[in-house]
Amino acid sequence: MTATIYSTARDLYALAPAERYPCCVWVAEVLIRSADLAGRSDFGRGSPWWQRANVSNSSQPWSSTAAAAELRRAAGWPESVLRRVHSESADRRLEVVRDGLTPGSWHVVQGWRSLDPLEGGHTWLWWADPTDPELGVCLESSEAKGVRTSGVPGVPPWESARREHLAPRIARYAAGISVVAVGA
């Protein structure tokens, strides 16, 4: 799965390197393609699943990670616990996320700077290093910066992907963090 998710992200980026996907669209597209669910109407654009994956309902701010958990089941991937923490303490947020990480696996992580009003959210894919899950590779996109791998534009070969520490990312989202493993 590590190779599948990463190679899928590389392939998607190669199709349109200048594309500046919103974060949730990027994650949803990579997951659907990795799970070989592209073309299924229940996961297509406009479907209820797509709406949840892209947080189209502000009363359900954590729907992106919940949608990732739904996709896991549809793909037949192993079950995973969805973890969510609302804490002003960055250390507490990191502790809960760390407990939800599966070393050597990909995860969908979602954070919010504010829930009321709902703003400053971001969703990304995180690969947790097998020896230190707080060290990993981040696949993300935004309309402002485009597709990035651990902050560097584009999706380089896996061997060249820069590792980063998770703590600074978690610290940005004071309203809370949600995480679910999506595959090894």
C-alpha positions as a Markdown table, in Angstrom:
| # | Residue | x | y | z |
|---|---|---|---|---|
| 1 | Met | 0.0 | 0.0 | 0.0 |
| 2 | Thr | 2.9 | 2.4 | 0.7 |
| 3 | Ala | 4.0 | 2.0 | -2.9 |
| 4 | Thr | 0.4 | 2.1 | -4.2 |
| 5 | Ile | -0.6 | 5.4 | -2.5 |
| 6 | Tyr | 2.7 | 7.1 | -3.3 |
| 7 | Ser | 2.8 | 5.9 | -6.9 |
| 8 | Thr | -0.8 | 6.9 | -7.4 |
| 9 | Ala | 0.0 | 10.3 | -6.1 |
| 10 | Arg | 3.0 | 10.5 | -8.5 |
| 11 | Asp | 0.8 | 9.4 | -11.4 |
| 12 | Leu | -2.0 | 11.9 | -10.6 |
| 13 | Tyr | 0.6 | 14.7 | -10.2 |
| 14 | Ala | 2.2 | 13.7 | -13.6 |
| 15 | Leu | -1.2 | 14.1 | -15.3 |
| 16 | Ala | -1.5 | 17.8 | -14.4 |
| 17 | Pro | 1.6 | 19.1 | -12.6 |
| 18 | Ala | 0.3 | 22.6 | -12.6 |
| 19 | Glu | -3.0 | 21.6 | -11.0 |
| 20 | Arg | -3.7 | 23.2 | -7.6 |
| 21 | Tyr | -6.1 | 20.8 | -6.0 |
| 22 | Pro | -8.0 | 21.7 | -2.8 |
| 23 | Cys | -6.6 | 19.5 | -0.1 |
| 24 | Cys | -9.6 | 17.3 | 0.3 |
| 25 | Val | -10.0 | 16.8 | -3.4 |
| 26 | Trp | -6.3 | 15.7 | -3.7 |
| 27 | Val | -6.6 | 13.2 | -0.8 |
| 28 | Ala | -10.0 | 11.8 | -2.1 |
| 29 | Glu | -8.6 | 11.4 | -5.6 |
| 30 | Val | -5.4 | 9.6 | -4.4 |
| 31 | Leu | -7.4 | 7.3 | -2.2 |
| 32 | Ile | -10.1 | 6.4 | -4.8 |
| 33 | Arg | -7.4 | 5.6 | -7.3 |
| 34 | Ser | -5.3 | 3.7 | -4.9 |
| 35 | Ala | -8.2 | 1.6 | -3.8 |
| 36 | Asp | -9.1 | 0.9 | -7.4 |
| 37 | Leu | -12.6 | 2.4 | -6.9 |
| 38 | Ala | -12.4 | 5.0 | -9.6 |
| 39 | Gly | -15.5 | 4.8 | -11.8 |
| 40 | Arg | -17.8 | 3.6 | -9.0 |
| 41 | Ser | -20.7 | 6.0 | -8.7 |
| 42 | Asp | -20.8 | 5.7 | -4.9 |
| 43 | Phe | -17.3 | 7.2 | -4.7 |
| 44 | Gly | -17.6 | 9.6 | -7.7 |
| 45 | Arg | -17.7 | 13.4 | -7.7 |
| 46 | Gly | -21.1 | 14.6 | -6.5 |
| 47 | Ser | -21.8 | 11.4 | -4.5 |
| 48 | Pro | -22.7 | 11.6 | -0.8 |
| 49 | Trp | -19.2 | 10.0 | -0.1 |
| 50 | Trp | -17.5 | 12.7 | -2.2 |
| 51 | Gln | -19.4 | 15.4 | -0.3 |
| 52 | Arg | -18.2 | 14.0 | 3.0 |
| 53 | Ala | -14.7 | 13.6 | 1.8 |
| 54 | Asn | -14.6 | 17.2 | 0.8 |
| 55 | Val | -16.3 | 18.6 | 4.0 |
| 56 | Ser | -19.2 | 20.2 | 2.1 |
| 57 | Asn | -21.3 | 20.4 | 5.2 |
| 58 | Ser | -19.8 | 22.8 | 7.8 |
| 59 | Ser | -21.8 | 21.0 | 10.6 |
| 60 | Gln | -19.6 | 17.9 | 9.9 |
| 61 | Pro | -16.1 | 19.3 | 10.0 |
| 62 | Trp | -14.4 | 15.9 | 10.5 |
| 63 | Ser | -16.2 | 14.2 | 7.6 |
| 64 | Ser | -13.0 | 13.9 | 5.5 |
| 65 | Thr | -11.4 | 11.3 | 7.9 |
| 66 | Ala | -14.7 | 9.6 | 8.4 |
| 67 | Ala | -15.0 | 9.3 | 4.6 |
| 68 | Ala | -11.5 | 7.8 | 4.4 |
| 69 | Ala | -12.6 | 5.2 | 7.0 |
| 70 | Glu | -15.6 | 4.3 | 4.8 |
| 71 | Leu | -13.4 | 4.0 | 1.8 |
| 72 | Arg | -11.1 | 1.5 | 3.7 |
| 73 | Arg | -14.1 | -0.8 | 4.2 |
| 74 | Ala | -15.2 | -0.6 | 0.6 |
| 75 | Ala | -11.7 | -1.3 | -0.6 |
| 76 | Gly | -11.3 | -4.3 | 1.8 |
| 77 | Trp | -8.4 | -2.7 | 3.5 |
| 78 | Pro | -7.8 | -3.7 | 7.2 |
| 79 | Glu | -9.9 | -1.9 | 9.8 |
| 80 | Ser | -8.4 | 1.1 | 11.6 |
| 81 | Val | -9.6 | 3.2 | 14.6 |
| 82 | Leu | -10.5 | 6.8 | 13.8 |
| 83 | Arg | -9.0 | 9.1 | 16.4 |
| 84 | Arg | -10.0 | 12.6 | 17.0 |
| 85 | Val | -8.9 | 15.2 | 19.6 |
| 86 | His | -10.1 | 18.6 | 20.5 |
| 87 | Ser | -7.5 | 20.1 | 22.8 |
| 88 | Glu | -5.8 | 23.5 | 23.1 |
| 89 | Ser | -2.6 | 21.7 | 24.1 |
| 90 | Ala | -0.4 | 20.9 | 21.1 |
| 91 | Asp | 1.3 | 18.2 | 23.2 |
| 92 | Arg | -2.1 | 16.5 | 23.9 |
| 93 | Arg | -3.0 | 16.7 | 20.2 |
| 94 | Leu | 0.3 | 15.1 | 19.2 |
| 95 | Glu | -0.1 | 12.4 | 21.8 |
| 96 | Val | -3.6 | 11.3 | 20.5 |
| 97 | Val | -2.4 | 11.4 | 16.9 |
| 98 | Arg | 0.7 | 9.5 | 17.7 |
| 99 | Asp | -1.4 | 6.8 | 19.4 |
| 100 | Gly | -3.5 | 6.6 | 16.2 |
| 101 | Leu | -0.5 | 6.1 | 13.9 |
| 102 | Thr | 0.4 | 2.7 | 12.5 |
| 103 | Pro | 4.1 | 2.6 | 11.8 |
| 104 | Gly | 4.9 | 2.0 | 8.1 |
| 105 | Ser | 1.3 | 2.9 | 7.0 |
| 106 | Trp | -0.4 | 5.8 | 5.3 |
| 107 | His | -3.0 | 7.9 | 7.2 |
| 108 | Val | -5.5 | 10.6 | 6.4 |
| 109 | Val | -5.0 | 13.5 | 8.8 |
| 110 | Gln | -7.3 | 16.4 | 9.1 |
| 111 | Gly | -6.9 | 19.5 | 11.2 |
| 112 | Trp | -8.8 | 22.7 | 12.0 |
| 113 | Arg | -7.6 | 26.1 | 13.3 |
| 114 | Ser | -11.1 | 27.1 | 14.3 |
| 115 | Leu | -14.4 | 25.2 | 14.5 |
| 116 | Asp | -16.6 | 28.2 | 15.3 |
| 117 | Pro | -16.4 | 29.7 | 12.8 |
| 118 | Leu | -15.2 | 26.8 | 10.7 |
| 119 | Glu | -11.9 | 28.0 | 9.1 |
| 120 | Gly | -8.3 | 27.1 | 8.6 |
| 121 | Gly | -8.8 | 23.4 | 7.8 |
| 122 | His | -6.4 | 21.1 | 6.0 |
| 123 | Thr | -6.4 | 17.4 | 5.1 |
| 124 | Trp | -3.3 | 15.5 | 4.0 |
| 125 | Leu | -1.8 | 12.0 | 3.7 |
| 126 | Trp | 0.9 | 11.0 | 6.2 |
| 127 | Trp | 3.2 | 8.0 | 5.9 |
| 128 | Ala | 4.5 | 7.1 | 9.3 |
| 129 | Asp | 8.0 | 5.9 | 9.4 |
| 130 | Pro | 8.3 | 2.3 | 10.7 |
| 131 | Thr | 10.9 | 3.1 | 13.3 |
| 132 | Asp | 9.5 | 6.5 | 14.4 |
| 133 | Pro | 5.9 | 7.3 | 13.4 |
| 134 | Glu | 6.3 | 10.9 | 14.2 |
| 135 | Leu | 8.8 | 11.1 | 11.4 |
| 136 | Gly | 7.2 | 10.6 | 7.9 |
| 137 | Val | 6.3 | 11.8 | 4.5 |
| 138 | Cys | 3.4 | 14.2 | 3.9 |
| 139 | Leu | 1.5 | 14.3 | 0.6 |
| 140 | Glu | -0.7 | 17.4 | 0.4 |
| 141 | Ser | -2.1 | 20.0 | -1.9 |
| 142 | Ser | -3.8 | 23.4 | -1.7 |
| 143 | Glu | -5.2 | 25.9 | -4.1 |
| 144 | Ala | -2.5 | 28.4 | -2.9 |
| 145 | Lys | 0.6 | 26.1 | -3.2 |
| 146 | Gly | -0.4 | 23.1 | -5.3 |
| 147 | Val | 0.8 | 19.6 | -4.8 |
| 148 | Arg | 3.6 | 19.1 | -2.3 |
| 149 | Thr | 5.6 | 16.3 | -0.7 |
| 150 | Ser | 6.7 | 17.3 | 2.8 |
| 151 | Gly | 6.6 | 20.9 | 1.8 |
| 152 | Val | 8.5 | 20.5 | -1.5 |
| 153 | Pro | 6.6 | 21.2 | -4.7 |
| 154 | Gly | 5.7 | 18.0 | -6.7 |
| 155 | Val | 6.0 | 14.3 | -6.0 |
| 156 | Pro | 9.6 | 13.1 | -6.3 |
| 157 | Pro | 10.6 | 9.4 | -6.5 |
| 158 | Trp | 10.0 | 7.7 | -3.2 |
| 159 | Glu | 13.8 | 7.4 | -2.5 |
| 160 | Ser | 14.0 | 11.2 | -2.7 |
| 161 | Ala | 11.0 | 12.1 | -0.6 |
| 162 | Arg | 12.0 | 14.3 | 2.3 |
| 163 | Arg | 11.0 | 13.1 | 5.8 |
| 164 | Glu | 9.6 | 15.6 | 8.2 |
| 165 | His | 8.5 | 15.7 | 11.8 |
| 166 | Leu | 4.7 | 15.6 | 12.5 |
| 167 | Ala | 4.7 | 17.8 | 15.6 |
| 168 | Pro | 5.0 | 21.2 | 13.8 |
| 169 | Arg | 2.0 | 20.2 | 11.6 |
| 170 | Ile | -0.1 | 19.2 | 14.5 |
| 171 | Ala | 0.7 | 22.4 | 16.4 |
| 172 | Arg | -0.9 | 24.5 | 13.7 |
| 173 | Tyr | -4.4 | 23.1 | 14.3 |
| 174 | Ala | -5.5 | 24.4 | 17.7 |
| 175 | Ala | -9.2 | 23.4 | 17.2 |
| 176 | Gly | -8.3 | 19.7 | 16.8 |
| 177 | Ile | -7.0 | 16.9 | 14.7 |
| 178 | Ser | -8.5 | 13.7 | 13.3 |
| 179 | Val | -6.5 | 10.7 | 12.0 |
| 180 | Val | -7.3 | 7.3 | 10.4 |
| 181 | Ala | -4.9 | 4.8 | 8.9 |
| 182 | Val | -5.7 | 4.0 | 5.3 |
| 183 | Gly | -3.1 | 1.3 | 4.5 |
| 184 | Ala | 0.3 | -0.1 | 4.9 |
